[in-house]
Amino acid sequence: MSRPHSTRYTVAALLLLGIAVVILVSLGQWQLRRSDERRAILAAIEAGRKQAPLVLTPATPPADMTAWRVAQASGTWLPEFSVLLDNRNQDGRPGYWLATPLLLDASARRAVLVLRGWLPRVIQGQGEPDLPAAPKGVQIVQGELSERVPRLFELWSLGGSQTSTLPATLPAADGKVPQVQNLPLDAYARATGLDLLPTVLSQGGPGDDGLVRDWPQPSVDFQQNTSYAVQWFAFGAIAAIAWLVVLGGAIRRMRQRGDTRAQARIRARR
């Protein structure tokens, strides 16, 4: 004998299917938003790289410092203010980015922060990383601009010790090169006393200093997000159809029960 259908189970199924529809459609909409964001990033990259190369000077207007624009700066390195950006991987290898300011105008202490390249992490317990020396004299540095140093999620922000905090003043009192997770330009300017341009120059091209300059690029595969959105919407449509099927079955059973009761009343009157 089959188990009688429970109204409680029907209501629960409708509720769960309704929640599934809302969640699946929301996931599809989120993927569409991610697709739009990646389209915007791709458009910004293409627009920046199409611009004529920029020569950075102390008087360069901030509006000209477009992200992804090729730029060139001439100045002297300030290695005493170098900072290592930790947890930056290269081809699966852990390491650092070396950031050093390039002084454009000594009298005004006007400078631009340059990401010089990547170097591997030293094995724990084997001392500090061996940094390449900064060339002396006036140097010409070429690369691409970005609005800020690319950020990395800071695990210590969840409650751990802040072991990678930038010192209040640079150079550090212990003479060591600071190792930080992220490097906001305003905090770095306060620590160094430099008047920084509101941009960061990622140095390009080969060099004889051993640094790797294969900079990571943001993901711009918006087609993938669009494909995911279509899948989530398809799953949502299936859940919606299932919701309608369950509702239709419930309505049919209600009508059948109503007909059965009506027939029973008619037989009782006879």
Sequence and secondary structure as in RCSB ss.txt:
>XXXX:A:sequence
MSRPHSTRYTVAALLLLGIAVVILVSLGQWQLRRSDERRAILAAIEAGRKQAPLVLTPATPPADMTAWRVAQASG
TWLPEFSVLLDNRNQDGRPGYWLATPLLLDASARRAVLVLRGWLPRVIQGQGEPDLPAAPKGVQIVQGELSERVP
RLFELWSLGGSQTSTLPATLPAADGKVPQVQNLPLDAYARATGLDLLPTVLSQGGPGDDGLVRDWPQPSVDFQQN
TSYAVQWFAFGAIAAIAWLVVLGGAIRRMRQRGDTRAQARIRARR
>XXXX:A:secstr
      HHHHHHHHHHHHHHHHHHHHHHHHHHHHHHHHHHHHHHHHHHHHS  EEE TT  GGG  TT EEEEEE
EE GGG EEE S  BTTB EEEEEEEEEEETTTTEEEEEEEEEEE   TTS S        S EEEEEEEESS  
    GGGGSS  TT   SSSS TT    EES   HHHHHHHHT EEEEEEEEE S  SS  B         HHHH
HHHHHHHHHHHHHHHHHHHHHHHHHHHHHHHHHHHHHHHHHHHH 
